[in-house]
Amino acid sequence: MKLKKYRITGFRSIIDSGDIDCEESVTTLVGINESGKSNVLLALFKLKPADAKFGEINLLKDMPRKYYSLWNNEPSKHTFVSASFDMDEIEFQDLEKQFYISREDFKELTVSRTYDGKYSVEFSGLSRSNDISCEDILSKINNWIQHNELNLDAFKDILKIPEEKKIFIWKEIQKIISDIVSKKQSLSVNDDMIEDLKKDLSIKLYPDKQILNEYIISKIPCFVYYSEYGNLSSRIDLQPIDNVSNEKTRTINVLFKYTGLDPKEIYRLGHTDNIKDCKAFDTPESKSDKEKRDALLNSAATILSEGFKEWWKQGEYKFNFHVDGNYFQILVSDNKRPDMIDLDERSTGLKWFLSFFLVFIIETGQKSKDAVLLLDEAGLTLHPLSQRDLLAFFNELSERNQVIHTTHSPFLVDMNDIGRVRAVYSDNNGNTIVSSDLKKSDISRKSIYAIHAALDLSVSDVMFRV
């Protein structure tokens, strides 16, 4: 399922973003600092976050501050994000099979979320009553029986409905069709006749809204948000990991999950109850604990080295894990620099790629497919040529995942496809607006300076090649 467009209304600095059209591959959001680029990603992230805990709705932080006193007591009345999706043929066939929704009904799927966390699902071509009278449905089935000259007696069990039931629920219709299918041989019913019945029963029937909503929400892609604030450090305190929830602890947690380590166990295996007594460190139990801890650390480091090598092919990196007291330490080497040194002493770019790799792999369920990746100011610390490599990397990722990223760097603007760039800017009242019309009169040159600079660079590249 592909994200076509989305709209943000009443989220942080955004009162109404307008429709934000999304490319099937990479969408680039360009704007100056404080224009609201991060908020444009965060609102969409909270539509269906891959990590529900990290993507929790926070009324105090997420509601526009000037409306907070009016809105915080009625979060269910305020929709902060709506997104439209396209289904591929296989997905639609599954939907049609489950709910008998035809192509005529399906024009555009829109999923929205309110501040109380509830979802609503709309099909622009589908507007029907939620239920139908029992008498009407029985009449339709009887007409079908008579039209096909079937034995009515054979349907007595199928047509039994409690007298007190005043409406006929969609699940029961599905059961009737299922029963007919199971008895079709004895009833001399063929598949074409059953398809006619399905169509007849669905003429004035909207599928049960709750069941349909749950089905659609389960099928739309999840969103993975990442910014450099989640970059790993080389030294990680093993004790307070469960006590704090922020971008960095999120990345630490996925590191341990990916490598199969339990930080509490690693901490326990390196400590003794009687630290004052040095002899306690020489017991057979303590030696066994140390051996087990070393084996766990070596195994986990190998898992990370092999996984990262398979995913990031721009260098051959090896990782090593070490524990010093309460601290878990990450060391790294590569084929050019074989000495193991602290991750903090390596480039910010390497830390970004490693940290994003872990979040991406874990939060997409290690399937690495069909999630929408929201990357906030990725690669700003990279060399300009490495930023261009990163842009090529985004294109590779987009073969399996849509990518939306924010930037103010001209090196991360693809001039080969300027149509996928959107401008993010503030209006005169400080509200964030997003537009695909880069010539719009109220967009300042400062807001789209990165695009002009990218154009100048592309011309310069051509001149230097001559």
Residue pairs with C-beta under 8 A, 6 or more apart in sequence:
1 85
1 86
1 87
1 88
1 91
1 219
1 220
1 221
1 370
2 24
2 85
2 86
2 88
2 402
3 22
3 83
3 84
3 85
3 221
3 372
3 402
4 21
4 22
4 84
4 85
4 86
4 108
5 19
5 20
5 21
5 22
5 83
5 84
6 19
6 20
6 22
6 44
6 47
6 81
6 82
6 83
6 84
7 16
7 17
7 18
7 19
7 20
7 81
7 82
7 83
8 14
8 16
8 17
8 20
8 39
8 40
8 43
8 44
8 80
8 81
9 15
9 16
9 17
9 79
9 80
9 81
9 82
10 16
10 63
10 64
10 67
10 71
10 78
10 79
10 80
11 39
11 42
11 43
11 62
11 63
11 64
11 80
11 81
12 36
12 39
12 42
12 43
12 61
12 62
12 63
12 64
13 36
13 39
13 64
13 426
13 430
13 431
13 432
14 36
14 39
14 40
14 43
14 64
14 431
14 432
15 64
15 431
15 432
16 431
17 40
17 432
17 433
17 434
18 433
18 434
18 435
20 40
20 422
20 434
21 27
21 422
21 436
22 402
22 404
23 402
23 419
23 420
24 398
24 402
25 395
25 398
25 402
25 403
25 420
26 394
26 395
26 398
26 402
26 403
26 404
26 405
26 414
26 420
27 402
27 403
27 404
27 405
27 420
27 422
28 405
28 406
28 407
28 412
28 413
28 414
28 420
28 421
28 422
29 37
29 40
29 41
29 404
29 405
29 406
29 407
29 421
29 422
29 424
29 434
30 406
30 407
30 408
30 413
30 421
30 422
30 423
30 424
30 447
30 448
30 450
30 451
31 37
31 406
31 408
31 423
31 424
31 425
31 447
31 448
32 408
32 425
32 446
32 447
32 449
33 408
34 426
35 424
35 425
35 426
35 432
35 447
36 424
36 426
36 432
37 376
37 377
37 406
37 424
38 227
38 376
38 377
38 406
39 432
40 406
40 424
40 432
40 434
41 225
41 374
41 375
41 376
41 404
41 406
42 62
42 225
43 62
43 80
43 81
44 81
44 83
44 223
44 372
44 374
44 404
45 55
45 223
45 224
45 225
45 374
46 55
46 56
46 57
46 62
46 80
46 81
46 113
47 81
47 83
47 111
47 113
47 223
48 111
48 217
48 220
48 221
48 222
48 223
49 55
49 56
49 222
49 223
49 225
50 222
50 223
50 224
50 363
50 364
50 371
51 224
51 250
51 363
53 245
54 225
54 245
54 247
54 250
55 223
55 225
57 115
57 117
59 68
59 71
59 72
59 75
59 115
60 68
60 72
62 80
62 115
63 71
63 72
63 78
63 115
71 77
71 78
71 115
75 114
75 115
75 116
76 114
76 115
76 116
76 118
77 114
78 114
78 115
79 112
79 113
79 114
79 120
80 113
80 114
80 115
81 112
81 113
82 110
82 111
82 112
82 113
83 110
83 111
83 112
83 220
84 108
84 109
84 110
85 109
85 110
85 111
85 220
86 109
87 95
87 106
87 109
91 219
92 103
92 106
95 101
95 106
95 215
95 219
96 102
98 215
99 207
99 212
99 215
100 198
100 199
100 201
100 202
100 207
101 123
101 126
101 202
101 207
102 202
104 125
105 123
105 125
105 126
106 123
106 125
106 126
107 123
107 124
107 125
108 123
108 124
108 125
109 121
109 122
109 123
109 216
110 121
110 122
110 123
110 124
111 119
111 120
111 121
111 216
111 217
111 220
112 119
112 120
112 121
112 122
113 119
113 120
114 120
119 213
119 217
120 213
121 209
121 212
121 213
121 216
121 217
126 206
127 206
128 204
128 205
128 206
129 204
129 205
129 206
130 206
130 208
130 209
131 167
131 168
131 169
131 170
132 167
132 168
132 204
132 205
133 166
133 167
133 168
134 161
134 165
134 166
134 167
134 168
136 168
136 204
137 168
137 173
137 201
138 159
138 161
140 200
140 201
141 155
141 159
141 176
141 197
141 201
142 152
143 200
144 193
144 196
144 197
144 200
145 152
145 155
148 189
148 193
150 187
150 188
150 189
151 187
154 183
154 186
154 187
157 179
158 176
158 179
158 180
158 183
159 176
161 168
161 172
169 208
170 205
170 207
170 208
170 211
171 208
171 211
173 201
173 205
177 194
177 197
177 198
177 201
180 187
180 189
180 194
180 197
181 194
183 189
184 190
184 194
221 370
221 371
221 372
221 402
222 363
222 364
222 371
222 372
223 371
223 372
223 374
224 359
224 360
224 363
224 364
224 371
224 372
224 373
224 374
225 374
225 376
226 355
226 356
226 359
226 360
226 373
226 374
226 375
226 376
226 378
227 247
227 375
227 376
227 377
227 378
228 348
228 352
228 376
228 377
228 378
228 380
228 381
229 246
229 247
229 248
230 247
230 248
230 250
230 251
230 355
230 356
230 359
231 248
231 251
231 348
231 351
231 352
231 355
232 248
232 251
232 252
232 255
232 330
232 343
232 351
232 354
232 355
232 358
233 248
233 343
233 344
234 329
234 330
234 331
234 342
234 343
234 344
234 345
235 327
235 328
235 329
235 330
235 342
235 344
236 252
236 263
236 327
236 328
236 329
236 330
237 326
237 327
237 328
238 263
238 264
238 266
238 267
238 323
238 326
238 327
238 328
239 267
239 326
241 249
241 252
241 253
241 256
241 263
250 359
251 355
251 358
251 359
254 358
254 359
254 361
254 362
254 363
255 304
255 358
256 262
256 263
257 362
258 303
258 304
258 307
258 358
258 361
258 362
259 300
259 301
259 303
259 304
260 299
260 300
260 303
261 296
261 297
261 300
263 328
265 296
266 293
266 296
266 297
266 323
266 328
267 323
267 326
268 289
269 289
269 290
269 292
269 293
269 296
270 289
270 290
270 293
270 323
270 325
272 280
272 281
272 286
273 280
274 280
280 286
293 323
297 321
297 322
297 323
298 321
300 321
301 318
301 319
301 320
301 321
304 319
305 317
305 318
305 319
307 357
307 361
308 317
308 319
308 354
308 357
309 316
309 317
311 357
311 361
312 353
312 357
314 389
315 334
315 335
315 336
316 334
316 335
317 332
317 333
317 334
317 350
318 332
318 333
318 334
318 340
319 330
319 331
319 332
320 330
320 331
320 332
320 333
320 340
321 328
321 329
321 330
321 331
322 328
322 329
322 331
323 329
329 342
330 342
330 343
331 340
331 341
331 342
331 343
332 340
332 341
332 343
332 346
332 350
333 339
333 340
333 341
343 350
343 351
343 354
344 351
347 381
347 382
348 381
348 382
349 379
349 381
349 382
349 383
349 386
352 378
352 379
352 381
352 382
356 375
356 378
360 368
360 371
360 373
361 368
363 371
364 370
364 371
364 401
368 400
368 401
369 400
369 401
370 400
370 401
371 401
372 401
372 402
372 403
372 404
373 397
373 401
373 402
373 403
373 404
373 405
374 404
374 405
375 394
375 403
375 404
375 405
375 406
376 405
376 406
377 406
377 407
377 408
378 390
378 405
378 407
378 412
379 386
379 387
379 390
379 407
379 409
379 412
380 407
380 409
382 389
382 390
384 411
385 411
387 409
387 411
387 412
388 411
388 412
390 412
391 411
391 412
391 414
394 403
394 405
397 403
405 412
406 424
407 413
407 450
408 449
408 450
409 450
410 450
410 451
410 453
410 454
410 456
410 457
411 454
411 457
412 450
413 421
413 450
413 451
413 454
414 420
414 421
415 454
415 455
415 457
415 458
418 438
418 451
419 436
421 436
421 438
421 451
422 434
422 435
422 436
423 434
423 435
423 436
423 437
423 438
423 440
423 443
423 447
423 448
423 451
424 432
424 433
424 434
424 447
425 432
425 433
425 435
425 442
425 443
425 444
425 447
426 432
426 433
427 433
427 442
435 443
437 443
438 448
438 451
445 452
